[in-house]
Amino acid sequence: MGQRRVSAGIVVIGDEILSGRTQDINVQQIAQFLTPLGVSVREVRIVADVTAAIVEAVNTLRERCDYVFTTGGIGPTHDDITADAIAEAFGCEIGVRDDARAILERWYEKTGTEITEARLRMARIPDGASLIENPVTGAPGFQIANVFVMAGVPKIVRGMLEDVAPRIEGGAVTHSVSVRLENVREGDIAAELGELQERYEDVSIGSYPWFEDEGEKGLRRGIVLIARSTDKDVLDTLKSQFQAFETS
């Protein structure tokens, strides 16, 4: 028997993401970070800075997935409500914690910055949570049960993931193969692809059209076939079958 499949959910929090003012790249970097650890992202939700929306998303995904990652909403401003929402989701108390406060005090002392009440909001941690180190700006994230709560700034998220990695119990690593076919259209091989998917039901098989305009030479076109699985032998078999589509 192979290793079990380990799944993750991601909750992206912030009105600025939903409005389009800010482009999210955290989903991509979290997924790329987790893949070598044997964790596959199963579902992503983007929610507004609304407590009820955050609570619902987190509670749903933490039941459905092995791990949940949230990004955004743990800063010093009034709309940074993620920590309170997580406390509500778990039914626990929240307040300024001494160890988190000490981290902020040391960090701001180095830069000669005053610790205001607003900045102390970043030391408010739900009861029972463990801190996630933030090597970029000092203000910690936190973990409670299988939920990792991180900042929204991509560089900070990337730094926090280094502290998260040792806490992850991974499963079977998912591998992929891709074959680029020219002069083959999806409709040409749709039936055959369907049969392959039925035969290898544990493999994710996708087809993606491509086009290249070569000016006077006209338009080149084709498809890229991608298969993802934890079984390398199966992927080798599928790669050969994909390649055969171009010569058939």
Disulfide bonds with the S-S distance in Angstrom:
none
